[in-house]
Amino acid sequence: MIKTDALIIGAGPVGLFVVQQLGLIGLKAEVVDNLDKIGGQCIELYPDKPIYDIPALPECTGESLTESLLEQIKPFKTNFHLGQRVEEISKEKNNWKIVTSKKNIFSAPNIIIAAGVGSFEPRKFQIKEAEKFENNGIFYSIKDKTLFKNKKICIFGGGDSALDWAIELSKIANVTLVHRRNEFRGAEHSSEVVKKLEKEGKLKIKTPFQINSIEGNNKINSITIKNEKGEIEKIPTDCILGFFGLIMKLGPIAEWGLNLDKKTIPVNTENFQTNKEGIFAIGDICSYPGKLKLILCGFHEGALAARACFKLARPNEKYRFEFTTTSKSMQERLGIKKK
Ligand SMILES: Cc1cc2nc3c(=O)[nH]c(=O)nc-3n(C[C@H](O)[C@H](O)[C@H](O)COP(=O)(O)OP(=O)(O)OC[C@H]3O[C@@H](n4cnc5c(N)ncnc54)[C@H](O)[C@@H]3O)c2cc1C
């Protein structure tokens, strides 16, 4: 069991900034995210896109904003628990017990839900055999590419992930790229590279085809693919990779007894607490009259929620408002040495 002052659900920009706001007032935080990387929508959906409305940063990208936020919270040495979803929360005396999909357990007086639009989950194959082979031959992301060495792999999809992995894995495995359209959606350059590799005999391309069946008992032996004319081809296969993009699901958050308004969590704007004491919601996931789904609004919401967390984490201490420029304790926490 990991004890902390605040458990943050979501490592998007708003979850990252609230770590700093908590750290400044002496509160420890642990962060859990379903994705295997930090940055939420900024990293998952638009790492290279310019952002022009972050205060005092005339221009940044999703990636550079994430890097700067991480730099800003470095002094607080925060633990990130990635690749796991917060599944259950329950009250135990004065603390919340939080359990993740990897069975990590946290105990905290405060939970800050900065879960954006919910967890990003891969779109999956729609045929019935696919579930049986998930993580045993069928994968929707790659953590260790060496697992695919010398294997016969079918990669499905026409976007950047499918093209990038087809190019990368063609160096170590026997790759067939299957897409339901003749044209790929991914970057033009990647699309050209894939076609060049096909000409050189380094990978195979099958378009316009979709998956039709998967054959095998304990492991995949082969698949069949089908085109619009109904023509079927069989391909000996060890592994199947599906890259069809992500869907966003509120997921288990809907089962925690919180008031919900469509897919958002209503909060009061005094401290961003939900209908449950000690559970706060900030960023895209929260709603209140006038809410704007902008990063800068999430930063403000985090600043107020952090102060409210102090009351529950340090019930016997009085919170004092201070500026970083004049507060000795804040500067110590930031590791700033006085000249
Ligand atoms: C294409 C695009 C362009 C945009 N451009 C701008 C812009 O220019 N300026 C601007 O201000 N805003 C912009 N936005 C909006 C901005 O990205 C969001 O407002 C911001 O990402 C919200 O941050 P967040 O931290 O609240 O949530 P998110 O960034 O969505 O992060 C939430 C995180 O929570 C995780 N999570 C969810 N549920 C769970 C769970 N149960 N357990 C564990 N983890 C969970 C998710 O995996 C995710 O990583 C843009 C959005 C898009 C899609």
The ligand as an SDF file (V2000), in Angstrom:
LIG
                    3D

 53 58  0  0  0  0  0  0  0  0999 V2000
   -6.3860   18.2180  -31.5120 C   0  0  0  0  0  0  0  0  0  0  0  0
   -6.4860   18.9970  -30.2380 C   0  0  0  0  0  0  0  0  0  0  0  0
   -5.9170   20.2490  -30.1520 C   0  0  0  0  0  0  0  0  0  0  0  0
   -5.9890   20.9890  -28.9590 C   0  0  0  0  0  0  0  0  0  0  0  0
   -5.4050   22.2300  -28.9020 N   0  0  0  0  0  0  0  0  0  0  0  0
   -5.4360   22.9370  -27.7340 C   0  0  0  0  0  0  0  0  0  0  0  0
   -4.8280   24.2160  -27.6460 C   0  0  0  0  0  0  0  0  0  0  0  0
   -4.2540   24.7270  -28.6120 O   0  0  0  0  0  0  0  0  0  0  0  0
   -4.8960   24.8810  -26.4480 N   0  0  0  0  0  0  0  0  0  0  0  0
   -5.5270   24.3470  -25.3410 C   0  0  0  0  0  0  0  0  0  0  0  0
   -5.5410   24.9690  -24.2840 O   0  0  0  0  0  0  0  0  0  0  0  0
   -6.1310   23.1190  -25.4300 N   0  0  0  0  0  0  0  0  0  0  0  0
   -6.1030   22.4090  -26.5850 C   0  0  0  0  0  0  0  0  0  0  0  0
   -6.7260   21.1880  -26.6570 N   0  0  0  0  0  0  0  0  0  0  0  0
   -7.4410   20.6930  -25.4700 C   0  0  0  0  0  0  0  0  0  0  0  0
   -6.4250   20.1430  -24.4490 C   0  0  0  0  0  0  0  0  0  0  0  0
   -5.6300   19.1380  -25.0320 O   0  0  0  0  0  0  0  0  0  0  0  0
   -7.1700   19.6130  -23.2430 C   0  0  0  0  0  0  0  0  0  0  0  0
   -7.8970   20.6690  -22.6700 O   0  0  0  0  0  0  0  0  0  0  0  0
   -6.1690   19.0490  -22.2270 C   0  0  0  0  0  0  0  0  0  0  0  0
   -5.4260   17.9630  -22.7500 O   0  0  0  0  0  0  0  0  0  0  0  0
   -6.9090   18.5930  -20.9760 C   0  0  0  0  0  0  0  0  0  0  0  0
   -5.9360   18.1430  -20.1000 O   0  0  0  0  0  0  0  0  0  0  0  0
   -6.2880   17.1010  -18.9480 P   0  0  0  0  0  0  0  0  0  0  0  0
   -4.9990   16.9250  -18.1830 O   0  0  0  0  0  0  0  0  0  0  0  0
   -7.5150   17.5500  -18.2530 O   0  0  0  0  0  0  0  0  0  0  0  0
   -6.6860   15.7460  -19.6870 O   0  0  0  0  0  0  0  0  0  0  0  0
   -5.9700   14.8150  -20.7830 P   0  0  0  0  0  0  0  0  0  0  0  0
   -4.9280   15.5470  -21.5290 O   0  0  0  0  0  0  0  0  0  0  0  0
   -7.0850   14.1990  -21.5460 O   0  0  0  0  0  0  0  0  0  0  0  0
   -5.2690   13.6930  -19.8930 O   0  0  0  0  0  0  0  0  0  0  0  0
   -6.0450   12.8130  -19.1330 C   0  0  0  0  0  0  0  0  0  0  0  0
   -5.2600   11.5620  -18.8190 C   0  0  0  0  0  0  0  0  0  0  0  0
   -6.0070   10.7700  -17.8840 O   0  0  0  0  0  0  0  0  0  0  0  0
   -5.8170    9.3960  -18.1690 C   0  0  0  0  0  0  0  0  0  0  0  0
   -6.9410    8.6320  -17.5800 N   0  0  0  0  0  0  0  0  0  0  0  0
   -8.2660    8.7470  -17.8180 C   0  0  0  0  0  0  0  0  0  0  0  0
   -8.9760    7.8900  -17.0400 N   0  0  0  0  0  0  0  0  0  0  0  0
   -8.0640    7.2050  -16.3020 C   0  0  0  0  0  0  0  0  0  0  0  0
   -8.1570    6.1660  -15.3030 C   0  0  0  0  0  0  0  0  0  0  0  0
   -9.3360    5.6610  -14.8740 N   0  0  0  0  0  0  0  0  0  0  0  0
   -6.9940    5.6830  -14.7730 N   0  0  0  0  0  0  0  0  0  0  0  0
   -5.7780    6.1770  -15.1770 C   0  0  0  0  0  0  0  0  0  0  0  0
   -5.6480    7.1590  -16.0970 N   0  0  0  0  0  0  0  0  0  0  0  0
   -6.7670    7.6610  -16.6500 C   0  0  0  0  0  0  0  0  0  0  0  0
   -5.7670    9.3500  -19.6980 C   0  0  0  0  0  0  0  0  0  0  0  0
   -5.0500    8.2000  -20.1460 O   0  0  0  0  0  0  0  0  0  0  0  0
   -5.0270   10.6730  -20.0280 C   0  0  0  0  0  0  0  0  0  0  0  0
   -3.6270   10.4720  -20.2010 O   0  0  0  0  0  0  0  0  0  0  0  0
   -6.6640   20.4480  -27.8300 C   0  0  0  0  0  0  0  0  0  0  0  0
   -7.2450   19.1750  -27.9170 C   0  0  0  0  0  0  0  0  0  0  0  0
   -7.1520   18.4420  -29.0960 C   0  0  0  0  0  0  0  0  0  0  0  0
   -7.7870   17.0830  -29.1700 C   0  0  0  0  0  0  0  0  0  0  0  0
  1  2  1  0
  2  3  1  0
  2 52  2  0
  3  4  2  0
  4  5  1  0
  4 50  1  0
  5  6  2  0
  6  7  1  0
  6 13  1  0
  7  8  2  0
  7  9  1  0
  9 10  1  0
 10 11  2  0
 10 12  1  0
 12 13  2  0
 13 14  1  0
 14 15  1  0
 14 50  1  0
 15 16  1  0
 16 17  1  0
 16 18  1  0
 18 19  1  0
 18 20  1  0
 20 21  1  0
 20 22  1  0
 22 23  1  0
 23 24  1  0
 24 25  2  0
 24 26  1  0
 24 27  1  0
 27 28  1  0
 28 29  2  0
 28 30  1  0
 28 31  1  0
 31 32  1  0
 32 33  1  0
 33 34  1  0
 33 48  1  0
 34 35  1  0
 35 36  1  0
 35 46  1  0
 36 37  1  0
 36 45  1  0
 37 38  2  0
 38 39  1  0
 39 40  1  0
 39 45  2  0
 40 41  1  0
 40 42  2  0
 42 43  1  0
 43 44  2  0
 44 45  1  0
 46 47  1  0
 46 48  1  0
 48 49  1  0
 50 51  2  0
 51 52  1  0
 52 53  1  0
M  END
$$$$
